[in-house]
Amino acid sequence: MERLALIYFRASESAPKTVVPKERGLHLELAFFCLALTKSNKRPPPSMWQLQRKAVLRYSLIALSVLLGVAIRFANFDSYEIQYVLALQKAALAANIMWFFQLYSHLGDSIVWIGVALLLLAYYYGRPRKALKFALFITVVAVVVIVMRLIFPRERPFQPINGAPSQVLAYAYEGLPSYPSGHIAPTAGGLYLLASHSKKLNMLFGVLVVLLGISRVATGTHFFTDIIGAALFSYPIAAIIDDMKLFERFKDR
């Protein structure tokens, strides 16, 4: 469309003086019309098939996190995973970076994300759509984590496994069940909402989430499957809440 506008503009400029001024003006009007149409051209809304495919993917990931919890509950995952947790912890101690993992683990503390939600509600007081989405996400994820921990009670890596004492040490003690990770759950989806569909920010935040997962495993508070299970439902829940029409009544800007 921009190319077509350029053609009309050149045609009006290169037209001989013998051309009637009205015709030259017509070329200019067509050129400006094409440019205006180009600027106002927005992406078409997603088709019903695209929406259905997106919904199926999101709910499938949530269901997968539940199935992972069932597998952990009835299969002997702990005895297989513990060796990898122990290896990562030893590597962190050998590299003398356990202090960093201990500090970085606080990124996923509940008080941090509750504080972020309150700050967003205060900052976006006159246009609360984003803040309300975030607050609802934190609430839903907290409920999901509590329910899943009640259904799938799993011991921490530093606790005895099959009656035998664990070699994993607790560098960040947690007394609640291990699955799913209560640090990854609010962090993964929370950062997704804060990114506001920015690809660069989502890539950066993805790295932060992975690093947080490694920190939780290295400190002996989680298995790898605890991290994966939390991420599997955190991102889809955030995306579902982000697309809810419930918040369209609130101002965004």
SEDRENTOR-559130 format. One record per residue: residue number from 1; residue in one letter; x, y, z of N, C-alpha, C, O in turn. Coordinates in steps of 0.1 Angstrom, whole numbers, padded with zeros to 4 digits. Atoms other than C-alpha are relative to their C-alpha. Layout:
% residues N
 torse tifi   n_x   n_y   n_z  ca_x  ca_y  ca_z   c_x   c_y   c_z   o_x   o_y   o_z
   NUM    A     X     Y     Z     X     Y     Z     X     Y     Z     X     Y     Z
...
//
This chain:
% residues 253
 torse tifi   n_x   n_y   n_z  ca_x  ca_y  ca_z   c_x   c_y   c_z   o_x   o_y   o_z
     1    M  0008 -0012  0000  0000  0000  0000  0009  0013  0000  0005  0022 -0007
     2    E -0009 -0012  0000  0029  0024  0008  0006  0002 -0014  0008  0013 -0019
     3    R -0006 -0001  0013  0044  0016 -0026 -0010  0006 -0010 -0006  0014 -0019
     4    L  0010 -0006  0008  0011  0024 -0043 -0002  0015  0002 -0004  0022 -0007
     5    A  0001 -0014 -0003  0009  0057 -0025  0012  0008 -0006  0010  0019 -0011
     6    L -0012 -0006  0006  0045  0065 -0037 -0002  0002 -0015  0002  0012 -0020
     7    I  0002 -0001  0015  0035  0058 -0073 -0009  0011 -0003 -0007  0019 -0012
     8    Y  0010 -0011  0003  0005  0081 -0071  0007  0014  0003  0005  0024 -0005
     9    F -0006 -0012 -0003  0027  0108 -0055  0010  0004 -0011  0010  0016 -0015
    10    R -0009 -0003  0011  0054  0106 -0082 -0007  0003 -0012 -0003  0012 -0020
    11    A  0007 -0003  0013  0028  0106 -0109 -0005  0014  0001 -0006  0021 -0009
    12    S  0005 -0014 -0001  0014  0139 -0095  0011  0010 -0002  0009  0021 -0007
    13    E -0012 -0009  0001  0049  0154 -0093  0005  0001 -0014  0010  0011 -0019
    14    S -0006  0000  0013  0060  0143 -0127 -0010  0003 -0011 -0006  0003 -0023
    15    A  0010 -0003  0011  0028  0152 -0145  0004  0013 -0006  0008  0023  0000
    16    P -0003 -0012  0007  0034  0178 -0172 -0009  0012  0004 -0020  0010  0009
    17    K  0007 -0012 -0004  0022  0214 -0166 -0014  0000 -0008 -0023  0007 -0004
    18    T  0013  0000  0008 -0005  0208 -0193 -0011 -0008  0006 -0022 -0006  0002
    19    V  0011  0008 -0007 -0023  0184 -0170 -0008  0009  0008 -0004  0018  0015
    20    V  0009 -0008 -0008 -0053  0199 -0154  0003 -0001  0014  0005 -0012  0019
    21    P -0003  0000 -0014 -0047  0209 -0118 -0008 -0010  0008 -0004 -0016  0018
    22    K  0009  0009 -0007 -0077  0189 -0107  0005 -0014  0000  0004 -0022  0010
    23    E -0005  0014  0001 -0061  0157 -0120  0012 -0002  0009  0014 -0013  0015
    24    R -0012  0001 -0009 -0028  0164 -0102 -0005 -0001  0015  0001 -0008  0023
    25    G  0005  0001 -0014 -0048  0170 -0070 -0006 -0013  0003 -0006 -0018  0014
    26    L  0006  0013 -0002 -0066  0137 -0075  0011 -0010  0003  0009 -0019  0012
    27    H -0011  0009 -0003 -0032  0119 -0076  0005  0002  0014  0007 -0008  0021
    28    L -0005 -0002 -0014 -0022  0136 -0043 -0010 -0005  0010 -0006 -0011  0020
    29    E  0010  0005 -0009 -0055  0127 -0027  0001 -0015  0001 -0001 -0020  0012
    30    L -0001  0014  0000 -0051  0091 -0037  0012 -0005  0008  0012 -0015  0015
    31    A -0013  0003 -0008 -0015  0091 -0023 -0002  0001  0015  0001 -0008  0022
    32    F  0003 -0002 -0014 -0026  0105  0010 -0010 -0010  0006 -0009 -0015  0017
    33    F  0010  0010 -0004 -0055  0081  0012  0007 -0014  0002  0004 -0020  0012
    34    C -0007  0013 -0002 -0032  0051  0007  0008  0000  0012  0009 -0010  0019
    35    L -0008 -0001 -0012 -0009  0063  0034 -0008 -0001  0012 -0004 -0008  0022
    36    A  0009  0001 -0012 -0037  0068  0058 -0005 -0014  0002 -0007 -0018  0014
    37    L  0005  0014 -0002 -0051  0034  0051  0011 -0009  0005  0008 -0019  0012
    38    T -0011  0008 -0004 -0016  0019  0056  0002  0001  0015  0004 -0008  0022
    39    K -0003 -0002 -0014 -0012  0035  0090 -0012 -0005  0009 -0009 -0010  0020
    40    S  0011  0004 -0007 -0047  0026  0101 -0003 -0015 -0001 -0012 -0021  0005
    41    N  0002  0014  0003 -0043 -0010  0089  0005 -0008  0013  0017 -0009  0015
    42    K -0003  0008 -0011 -0044 -0032  0120 -0001 -0015 -0003 -0007 -0019 -0013
    43    R  0001  0014  0002 -0039 -0069  0124 -0014 -0005  0002 -0021 -0001  0011
    44    P  0014  0006 -0001 -0071 -0089  0118 -0001 -0007  0013  0008 -0013  0018
    45    P  0002  0007 -0013 -0086 -0104  0150  0002 -0015 -0003  0000 -0020 -0014
    46    P -0002  0014  0002 -0077 -0140  0156 -0013 -0008 -0004 -0024 -0005  0001
    47    S  0012  0008  0004 -0100 -0166  0140 -0004 -0009  0012  0003 -0011  0022
    48    M  0005  0009 -0010 -0121 -0190  0160  0009 -0012  0002  0010 -0017  0013
    49    W -0009  0011 -0001 -0098 -0218  0152  0013  0003  0008  0018 -0005  0016
    50    Q -0012 -0004 -0007 -0068 -0199  0165 -0003  0002  0015  0005 -0002  0024
    51    L  0004 -0001 -0014 -0086 -0191  0198 -0002 -0013  0006  0002 -0015  0017
    52    Q  0003  0014 -0005 -0097 -0227  0202  0014 -0007  0002  0016 -0014  0012
    53    R -0014  0006 -0001 -0061 -0239  0196  0007  0005  0012  0014 -0002  0019
    54    K -0007 -0007 -0011 -0047 -0214  0221 -0006 -0005  0013  0001 -0008  0023
    55    A  0006  0005 -0012 -0073 -0225  0247  0003 -0014  0003  0006 -0018  0015
    56    V -0004  0014 -0002 -0066 -0262  0242  0014 -0001  0005  0017 -0010  0014
    57    L -0014  0001 -0005 -0029 -0256  0246  0002  0004  0014  0008 -0003  0022
    58    R -0001 -0004 -0014 -0033 -0237  0278 -0005 -0010  0010  0001 -0013  0020
    59    Y  0006  0010 -0010 -0056 -0261  0295  0007 -0013  0000  0007 -0021  0010
    60    S -0008  0012  0000 -0035 -0290  0283  0012  0001  0009  0016 -0009  0015
    61    L -0012 -0002 -0008 -0005 -0276  0300 -0004 -0001  0015  0003 -0007  0023
    62    I  0005  0001 -0014 -0025 -0272  0332 -0003 -0014  0004  0001 -0019  0015
    63    A  0003  0015 -0002 -0037 -0308  0329  0013 -0008  0002  0013 -0017  0009
    64    L -0012  0007  0000 -0002 -0319  0323  0007  0002  0014  0014 -0007  0019
    65    S -0005 -0002 -0013  0009 -0303  0356 -0007 -0009  0011  0000 -0014  0020
    66    V  0007  0009 -0009 -0018 -0323  0374  0004 -0015 -0002  0006 -0022  0008
    67    L -0005  0013  0002 -0007 -0355  0357  0014 -0003  0005  0017 -0014  0010
    68    L -0013  0002 -0006  0028 -0349  0367  0000 -0002  0015  0007 -0010  0021
    69    G  0002  0002 -0014  0016 -0346  0403 -0004 -0014  0003  0000 -0020  0013
    70    V  0005  0014 -0002 -0002 -0379  0400  0012 -0010 -0002  0013 -0019  0006
    71    A -0012  0008  0002  0030 -0395  0386  0009  0000  0012  0014 -0010  0016
    72    I -0008 -0002 -0011  0050 -0381  0414 -0005 -0007  0013  0002 -0013  0021
    73    R  0006  0005 -0012  0025 -0392  0440  0000 -0016  0000  0002 -0022  0011
    74    F  0001  0015  0000  0023 -0429  0429  0012 -0007 -0006  0013 -0019 -0006
    75    A -0012  0006  0005  0057 -0434  0413  0012  0004  0009  0011  0014  0016
    76    N -0011 -0002 -0009  0091 -0435  0430  0010  0010 -0007  0021  0006 -0011
    77    F -0008 -0010  0006  0104 -0403  0414  0012  0005  0008  0022  0008  0004
    78    D -0010 -0007 -0009  0123 -0390  0444  0013 -0007  0000  0024 -0001  0000
    79    S -0013  0008 -0001  0149 -0418  0445  0008  0002 -0013  0020  0001 -0013
    80    Y -0008 -0003  0013  0158 -0410  0408  0004  0014 -0001  0015  0017 -0006
    81    E -0004 -0014  0001  0158 -0373  0411  0010  0005  0010  0017  0015  0008
    82    I -0009 -0005 -0011  0177 -0370  0443  0015  0001 -0004  0022  0010  0001
    83    Q -0014  0000  0004  0210 -0378  0427  0003  0013 -0008  0015  0018 -0007
    84    Y -0002 -0012  0008  0206 -0348  0403  0000  0012  0009  0007  0022  0007
    85    V  0000 -0011 -0009  0197 -0325  0431  0013  0001  0008  0018  0012  0010
    86    L -0013  0000 -0008  0227 -0336  0451  0012  0004 -0009  0021  0011 -0004
    87    A -0011 -0004  0009  0250 -0332  0421  0000  0015 -0003  0011  0021 -0003
    88    L  0000 -0015  0002  0238 -0296  0415  0004  0007  0012  0011  0017  0012
    89    Q -0003 -0006 -0013  0241 -0288  0452  0015  0000  0002  0021  0010  0006
    90    K -0015  0001 -0001  0277 -0301  0452  0007  0010 -0009  0018  0015 -0006
    91    A -0006 -0009  0010  0285 -0281  0421  0000  0014  0005  0009  0022  0003
    92    A  0001 -0014 -0006  0272 -0249  0437  0009  0003  0011  0015  0013  0012
    93    L -0009 -0001 -0011  0292 -0255  0468  0014  0001 -0005  0022  0009  0001
    94    A -0013  0000  0005  0323 -0262  0448  0004  0013 -0007  0015  0018 -0006
    95    A -0002 -0013  0007  0319 -0230  0428 -0002  0012  0010  0000  0023  0006
    96    N  0002 -0010 -0010  0312 -0211  0460 -0011  0011 -0004 -0009  0023 -0002
    97    I  0011 -0009  0004  0279 -0196  0446 -0013 -0003  0008 -0023  0001  0004
    98    M  0012  0004 -0008  0255 -0211  0472 -0006  0013  0006 -0018  0014  0007
    99    W  0005 -0012 -0006  0252 -0177  0488 -0009  0008 -0010 -0019  0014 -0006
   100    F  0008 -0007  0010  0239 -0162  0455 -0013 -0007 -0002 -0023  0000 -0003
   101    F  0013  0008  0002  0213 -0190  0451 -0009  0003  0012 -0021  0004  0011
   102    Q  0008 -0002 -0012  0202 -0184  0487 -0007  0014 -0001 -0019  0016  0003
   103    L  0006 -0013  0001  0197 -0147  0481 -0010  0001 -0012 -0021  0007 -0010
   104    Y  0008 -0001  0012  0182 -0151  0446 -0013 -0007  0002 -0023 -0003 -0004
   105    S  0012  0007 -0002  0156 -0175  0459 -0011  0008  0006 -0023  0005  0005
   106    H  0010 -0009 -0006  0139 -0147  0477 -0008  0008 -0010 -0019  0013 -0007
   107    L  0008 -0006  0011  0127 -0134  0443 -0014 -0006  0000 -0024  0001 -0004
   108    G  0013  0007  0000  0099 -0160  0446 -0008  0000  0012 -0018 -0006  0013
   109    D  0007 -0001 -0013  0089 -0152  0482 -0014  0006 -0002 -0016  0015 -0010
   110    S  0014 -0005  0001  0051 -0147  0486 -0001  0015  0003 -0009  0022 -0003
   111    I  0001 -0014 -0004  0056 -0114  0503  0005  0009 -0011  0000  0021 -0012
   112    V -0005 -0008  0011  0075 -0101  0473 -0011  0002 -0010 -0013  0014 -0014
   113    W  0010 -0001  0010  0047 -0108  0449 -0013  0006  0005 -0021  0013 -0002
   114    I  0011 -0007 -0006  0020 -0096  0473  0003  0015  0000 -0006  0023 -0003
   115    G -0005 -0014  0000  0040 -0064  0476 -0001  0006 -0014 -0005  0018 -0016
   116    V  0001 -0005  0014  0042 -0061  0438 -0014  0003 -0004 -0017  0013 -0010
   117    A  0015 -0002  0003  0004 -0065  0435 -0005  0012  0006 -0013  0020  0000
   118    L  0005 -0012 -0007 -0002 -0038  0461  0006  0013 -0007 -0001  0023 -0008
   119    L -0006 -0012  0006  0022 -0014  0444 -0006  0003 -0014 -0009  0014 -0017
   120    L  0007 -0002  0013  0005 -0020  0410 -0014  0006  0002 -0018  0015 -0005
   121    L  0013 -0006 -0003 -0029 -0013  0425  0001  0014  0004 -0008  0022  0001
   122    A -0001 -0014 -0004 -0016  0019  0440  0004  0009 -0012 -0001  0020 -0014
   123    Y -0006 -0008  0012  0003  0030  0408 -0011  0002 -0011 -0012  0013 -0016
   124    Y  0011  0000  0011 -0026  0021  0384 -0014  0003  0006 -0023 -0003  0002
   125    Y  0013 -0003 -0007 -0053  0035  0407 -0011  0004 -0010 -0023  0000 -0009
   126    G  0010 -0005  0009 -0071  0054  0379 -0002 -0008 -0012 -0012 -0007 -0019
   127    R  0001  0009  0012 -0065  0027  0352  0004 -0014  0005  0015 -0019  0001
   128    P -0004  0012 -0007 -0065 -0005  0372  0000 -0014 -0007  0001 -0024 -0001
   129    R  0002  0012  0007 -0069 -0031  0345  0012 -0010  0002  0010 -0021  0006
   130    K -0012  0008 -0001 -0033 -0044  0346  0002 -0005  0015  0005 -0016  0017
   131    A -0002  0004 -0014 -0032 -0043  0384 -0010 -0010  0005 -0006 -0019  0013
   132    L  0010  0010 -0004 -0064 -0062  0388  0002 -0014 -0006  0000 -0024  0001
   133    K -0004  0013  0006 -0053 -0089  0364  0011 -0006  0009  0011 -0018  0012
   134    F -0011  0006 -0008 -0021 -0093  0384 -0004 -0005  0014  0000 -0015  0018
   135    A  0005  0004 -0013 -0039 -0094  0418 -0008 -0013 -0001 -0007 -0022  0007
   136    L  0008  0012  0002 -0063 -0120  0405  0009 -0012 -0003  0007 -0023  0002
   137    F -0009  0011  0003 -0034 -0141  0391  0007 -0005  0013  0008 -0017  0015
   138    I -0007  0003 -0013 -0015 -0140  0425 -0010 -0008  0009 -0006 -0018  0015
   139    T  0010  0007 -0009 -0047 -0151  0443 -0003 -0014 -0006 -0003 -0024  0002
   140    V  0003  0013  0006 -0056 -0179  0418  0012 -0010  0002  0010 -0022  0006
   141    V -0012  0009 -0001 -0020 -0193  0418  0002 -0005  0014  0006 -0016  0016
   142    A -0002  0004 -0014 -0018 -0193  0456 -0010 -0011  0004 -0006 -0020  0011
   143    V  0010  0010 -0003 -0051 -0213  0458  0004 -0013 -0007  0003 -0024 -0001
   144    V -0004  0013  0008 -0038 -0238  0431  0011 -0007  0007  0011 -0019  0008
   145    V -0012  0006 -0006 -0005 -0243  0449 -0005 -0007  0013  0000 -0018  0016
   146    I  0005  0006 -0013 -0023 -0250  0483 -0008 -0013 -0003 -0005 -0023  0003
   147    V  0008  0012  0003 -0048 -0274  0467  0009 -0012 -0005  0007 -0023 -0001
   148    M -0008  0010  0005 -0021 -0293  0448  0009 -0006  0010  0013 -0018  0010
   149    R -0008  0005 -0010  0001 -0296  0478 -0008 -0009  0010 -0002 -0019  0015
   150    L  0008  0009 -0008 -0028 -0311  0497 -0003 -0013 -0007 -0003 -0024  0000
   151    I  0003  0012  0007 -0035 -0336  0470  0012 -0008 -0003  0012 -0020 -0002
   152    F -0012  0007  0003  0001 -0344  0462  0011  0003  0010  0020  0010  0007
   153    P -0011 -0003 -0011  0021 -0342  0495  0013 -0007 -0003  0014 -0019 -0003
   154    R -0013  0005  0003  0057 -0346  0486  0010  0005  0010  0011  0017  0013
   155    E -0011 -0005 -0009  0087 -0345  0509  0010  0008 -0007  0012  0007 -0019
   156    R -0011 -0009  0005  0115 -0320  0504  0012 -0009 -0003  0014 -0020  0004
   157    P -0012  0008  0002  0148 -0333  0490  0009 -0002  0012  0016 -0012  0013
   158    F -0008  0002 -0012  0165 -0327  0523 -0006 -0009  0011  0001 -0012  0021
   159    Q  0007  0008 -0009  0140 -0348  0541  0002 -0015 -0003  0006 -0018 -0014
   160    P -0002  0015  0003  0143 -0387  0545 -0008 -0005 -0012 -0020 -0001 -0013
   161    I  0006  0006  0011  0135 -0406  0514 -0001 -0015  0002  0009 -0022  0003
   162    N  0002  0014 -0003  0120 -0441  0518  0006 -0005  0013  0011 -0016  0014
   163    G -0005  0004 -0013  0130 -0441  0554  0015  0003  0002  0020  0001  0013
   164    A -0015 -0002 -0001  0167 -0433  0546  0003  0015  0001 -0004  0022 -0006
   165    P -0004 -0014  0000  0183 -0400  0555  0005  0005 -0013  0012 -0002 -0020
   166    S -0004 -0006  0013  0189 -0377  0526  0014  0006  0001  0017  0012  0012
   167    Q -0013 -0006  0000  0224 -0365  0517 -0001  0015 -0004  0009  0022 -0003
   168    V  0001 -0014  0004  0210 -0332  0504 -0002  0009  0013 -0009  0005  0022
   169    L  0001 -0009 -0011  0214 -0303  0528 -0010  0011 -0003 -0013  0015 -0014
   170    A  0010 -0010  0002  0188 -0276  0534  0007  0014  0002  0010  0017  0013
   171    Y -0005 -0013 -0001  0202 -0242  0526 -0011  0011  0000 -0008  0023  0001
   172    A  0012 -0009 -0001  0167 -0226  0525 -0011 -0008  0005 -0019 -0014 -0003
   173    Y  0009  0009 -0006  0145 -0245  0549 -0014  0003 -0004 -0019  0015 -0003
   174    E  0014 -0001  0003  0109 -0251  0539 -0007 -0012  0006 -0003 -0023  0005
   175    G  0007  0011 -0007  0084 -0271  0560 -0012 -0005 -0007 -0017 -0016 -0004
   176    L  0012  0004  0007  0055 -0273  0535  0004 -0011 -0011  0015 -0012 -0014
   177    P -0002  0010  0011  0051 -0301  0508  0008  0007 -0012  0007  0019 -0014
   178    S -0009 -0005  0011  0075 -0298  0478 -0007  0003 -0013 -0003  0012 -0020
   179    Y  0006 -0002  0014  0052 -0301  0448 -0014  0007  0001 -0022  0004  0009
   180    P -0009 -0006  0009  0046 -0277  0432  0008  0011  0007  0005  0014  0018
   181    S -0008 -0011 -0006  0071 -0249  0438 -0008  0012  0002 -0014  0018 -0007
   182    G  0007 -0012 -0004  0055 -0220  0456  0007  0012 -0004  0002  0023 -0002
   183    H -0008 -0012  0004  0083 -0197  0444 -0001  0002 -0015 -0003  0013 -0020
   184    I  0001 -0001  0014  0081 -0205  0407 -0014  0004 -0005 -0016  0011 -0014
   185    A  0014 -0002  0004  0043 -0204  0405 -0004  0015 -0001 -0009  0019 -0012
   186    P  0003 -0014  0002  0039 -0167  0412  0010  0008 -0009  0006  0018 -0016
   187    T -0011 -0007  0008  0072 -0157  0395 -0002 -0001 -0015 -0001  0008 -0022
   188    A  0001  0002  0015  0067 -0173  0361 -0011  0008 -0006 -0009  0015 -0016
   189    G  0012 -0007  0005  0032 -0160  0354  0000  0014  0003 -0004  0023 -0005
   190    G -0001 -0014 -0004  0038 -0128  0373  0009  0008 -0009  0005  0019 -0013
   191    L -0009 -0007  0009  0067 -0118  0351 -0006  0000 -0014 -0004  0010 -0021
   192    Y  0007  0000  0013  0047 -0128  0320 -0010  0012 -0001 -0010  0018 -0011
   193    L  0010 -0011  0000  0020 -0103  0330  0007  0013  0000  0003  0023 -0007
   194    L -0007 -0013 -0001  0045 -0076  0338  0007  0003 -0014  0009  0015 -0017
   195    A -0007 -0002  0013  0062 -0081  0304 -0010  0007 -0011 -0005  0013 -0020
   196    S  0010 -0006  0008  0029 -0070  0287  0003 -0003 -0015  0003  0006 -0024
   197    H -0001  0005  0014  0035 -0091  0255  0013  0005 -0007  0014  0004 -0019
   198    S -0013 -0004  0006  0070 -0077  0250  0009 -0013 -0002  0012 -0020  0008
   199    K -0008  0012  0002  0091 -0105  0234  0013  0001  0007  0018 -0009  0012
   200    K -0013 -0002 -0006  0124 -0091  0246 -0001 -0002  0015  0007 -0009  0022
   201    L  0002  0001 -0014  0111 -0088  0282 -0003 -0015  0004  0001 -0020  0014
   202    N  0003  0014 -0003  0096 -0123  0281  0012 -0009 -0001  0014 -0018  0007
   203    M -0013  0008  0000  0130 -0137  0270  0008  0002  0012  0014 -0007  0018
   204    L -0008 -0003 -0012  0147 -0119  0298 -0006 -0006  0012  0002 -0012  0020
   205    F  0006  0006 -0012  0122 -0129  0324  0000 -0015  0000  0001 -0021  0010
   206    G -0001  0015  0001  0123 -0165  0311  0013 -0005  0006  0014 -0015  0013
   207    V -0013  0003 -0006  0160 -0165  0320  0000  0001  0015  0006 -0007  0022
   208    L  0001 -0002 -0014  0152 -0152  0354 -0007 -0011  0007 -0003 -0015  0018
   209    V  0007  0011 -0005  0127 -0179  0360  0008 -0013  0001  0008 -0020  0011
   210    V -0009  0012  0001  0151 -0206  0349  0010  0001  0012  0013 -0009  0018
   211    L -0010 -0002 -0011  0177 -0192  0373 -0006 -0002  0014  0001 -0007  0022
   212    L  0007  0003 -0013  0152 -0192  0401 -0002 -0014  0003 -0001 -0019  0014
   213    G  0002  0014 -0001  0144 -0228  0394  0013 -0007  0004  0013 -0016  0013
   214    I -0013  0006 -0004  0181 -0237  0396  0003  0003  0014  0009 -0005  0021
   215    S -0003 -0004 -0014  0184 -0218  0428 -0008 -0008  0010 -0002 -0012  0021
   216    R  0008  0008 -0009  0156 -0237  0444  0004 -0014  0001  0003 -0020  0012
   217    V -0005  0014 -0001  0170 -0270  0435  0013 -0001  0007  0016 -0010  0015
   218    A -0014  0000 -0006  0206 -0261  0445 -0001  0002  0015  0008 -0004  0022
   219    T  0001 -0002 -0014  0195 -0250  0479 -0007 -0012  0007 -0008 -0012  0020
   220    G  0005  0012 -0006  0179 -0284  0485 -0015  0001  0003 -0020 -0008  0011
   221    T  0014 -0001 -0004  0143 -0272  0487 -0010 -0006 -0010 -0022 -0007 -0007
   222    H  0009  0005  0010  0129 -0286  0455  0007 -0010 -0009  0019 -0010 -0011
   223    F -0005  0009  0011  0132 -0314  0429 -0003  0008 -0013 -0010  0018 -0013
   224    F  0001 -0006  0013  0134 -0305  0393 -0015 -0001 -0005 -0020  0009 -0011
   225    T  0014  0001  0004  0098 -0318  0387 -0009  0010  0007 -0020  0013  0002
   226    D  0008 -0010 -0007  0085 -0294  0413  0001  0014 -0008 -0010  0021 -0009
   227    I -0002 -0012  0008  0099 -0265  0392 -0008 -0001 -0013 -0016  0008 -0017
   228    I  0007  0002  0013  0085 -0279  0359 -0015  0000  0002 -0022  0007 -0005
   229    G  0014  0000 -0002  0051 -0286  0374 -0006  0013  0003 -0017  0016 -0001
   230    A  0005 -0013 -0003  0047 -0251  0388  0000  0009 -0013 -0010  0016 -0015
   231    A  0000 -0008  0012  0057 -0235  0355 -0011 -0004 -0010 -0016  0004 -0018
   232    L  0010  0006  0009  0033 -0258  0336 -0014  0007  0002 -0021  0008 -0008
   233    F  0014 -0006 -0002  0002 -0242  0352  0001  0015  0002 -0009  0022  0001
   234    S -0001 -0014 -0002  0016 -0207  0360 -0001  0008 -0012 -0009  0018 -0013
   235    Y  0001 -0007  0012  0021 -0195  0325 -0014  0000 -0006 -0019  0010 -0010
   236    P  0014  0000  0005 -0013 -0207  0312 -0010  0008  0008 -0018  0014  0002
   237    I  0010 -0007 -0008 -0032 -0193  0341  0002  0015 -0002 -0008  0023 -0003
   238    A -0002 -0014  0002 -0015 -0159  0336 -0005  0004 -0014 -0011  0015 -0015
   239    A  0005 -0003  0014 -0023 -0160  0298 -0016  0000  0000 -0022  0009 -0007
   240    I  0015  0001  0000 -0060 -0170  0305 -0005  0013  0007 -0015  0019  0002
   241    I  0005 -0012 -0007 -0064 -0141  0330  0003  0012 -0008 -0006  0021 -0008
   242    D -0003 -0012  0009 -0047 -0117  0306 -0010  0002 -0011 -0012  0013 -0015
   243    D  0010 -0001  0011 -0073 -0125  0279 -0014  0001  0005 -0023  0002 -0004
   244    M  0013  0000 -0005 -0103 -0124  0302 -0007  0013 -0004 -0002  0024 -0002
   245    K  0008 -0012  0003 -0130 -0100  0290 -0006  0007  0012 -0011  0018  0011
   246    L  0005 -0005 -0013 -0140 -0094  0326  0006  0014  0003  0000  0022  0009
   247    F -0007 -0012 -0004 -0114 -0066  0328 -0001  0011 -0011  0004  0022 -0009
   248    E  0001 -0010  0011 -0124 -0047  0296 -0008  0012  0005 -0006  0023 -0001
   249    R  0007 -0011 -0006 -0147 -0025  0317  0009  0010  0007  0005  0021  0009
   250    F -0009 -0008 -0007 -0117 -0011  0335  0009  0007 -0010  0013  0002 -0020
   251    K -0009 -0008  0009 -0095  0016  0320  0014 -0006  0000  0019 -0012  0010
   252    D -0013  0005  0001 -0061  0006  0308  0011  0011 -0002  0022  0009  0002
   253    R -0009 -0012  0002 -0046  0040  0299 -0007  0013  0005 -0001  0023  0004
//
